[in-house]
């Protein structure tokens, strides 16, 4: 059985990390950091947008800024033609 994470990478998803700064509800002058990480599709980032929509609807801390980094972990293989093949027993 193939893991869900590996299957998503084959579908084009890459590891996405978002550093989220938000204001504390009781002390709006203070900023708190939260790191979110999941597999997502660049450049649209639908999973991150879904998480930020959840944050906006359910969590009291107002968002200050979001910094995103993304890396495609599985890349297409390089293919080279081979002129000859030698077999040694």
C-alpha positions in Angstrom: 0.0 0.0 0.0 1.3 3.4 -1.0 1.2 6.2 1.6 -1.1 9.1 1.0 1.9 11.6 1.2 3.8 9.7 -1.5 0.7 9.5 -3.7 0.2 13.3 -3.4 3.8 13.9 -4.3 3.3 11.9 -7.5 0.3 14.1 -8.2 2.4 17.2 -8.1 2.1 18.2 -4.5 5.1 19.6 -2.7 6.0 20.2 0.9 4.7 23.6 1.9 5.7 25.4 5.1 3.9 28.6 6.2 5.2 30.8 9.0 2.1 32.5 10.4 2.3 35.6 12.6 -0.9 36.5 14.4 -2.0 38.9 17.1 -2.9 37.5 20.6 -6.6 38.2 21.3 -6.0 39.5 24.8 -2.9 41.5 23.9 -3.2 42.7 20.3 0.2 44.5 20.4 1.9 41.1 20.8 2.6 38.8 17.9 2.7 35.0 18.2 4.2 32.6 15.6 2.6 29.4 14.3 4.2 27.1 11.7 1.9 25.1 9.4 3.3 22.4 7.2 1.5 20.1 4.7 1.6 18.9 1.1 0.1 21.5 -1.3 0.1 22.6 -4.9 2.1 25.7 -5.9 1.3 28.4 -6.9 -2.4 28.2 -5.9 -1.9 26.6 -2.5 -5.5 25.3 -2.0 -4.7 23.5 1.2 -3.1 26.6 2.8 -6.0 28.8 1.7 -8.4 26.2 3.2 -6.5 26.3 6.5 -6.3 30.1 6.5 -10.1 30.3 5.9 -10.6 27.9 8.9 -8.3 30.2 11.0 -10.3 33.3 10.0 -13.6 31.6 10.9 -12.8 29.7 14.0 -9.7 31.2 15.7 -9.8 34.6 17.5 -6.2 35.6 16.8 -6.1 38.1 13.9 -3.6 37.2 11.2 -0.7 39.6 10.8 1.4 38.0 8.0 2.0 34.7 6.3 5.4 33.7 4.8 5.3 30.6 2.5 8.0 28.4 1.3 7.5 25.4 -1.1 9.6 22.5 -2.4 8.7 19.9 -4.9 10.3 16.8 -3.4 9.8 14.4 -6.3 11.0 15.7 -9.6 10.9 14.1 -13.1 13.7 11.7 -13.7 16.4 12.5 -16.1 16.5 10.1 -19.0 19.7 9.5 -21.1 20.1 7.3 -24.1 22.8 4.7 -23.7 24.9 3.8 -26.8 26.1 0.4 -25.7 25.5 -2.1 -23.0 28.1 -4.6 -21.6 27.1 -7.6 -19.5 29.7 -9.2 -17.3 28.8 -12.5 -15.6 
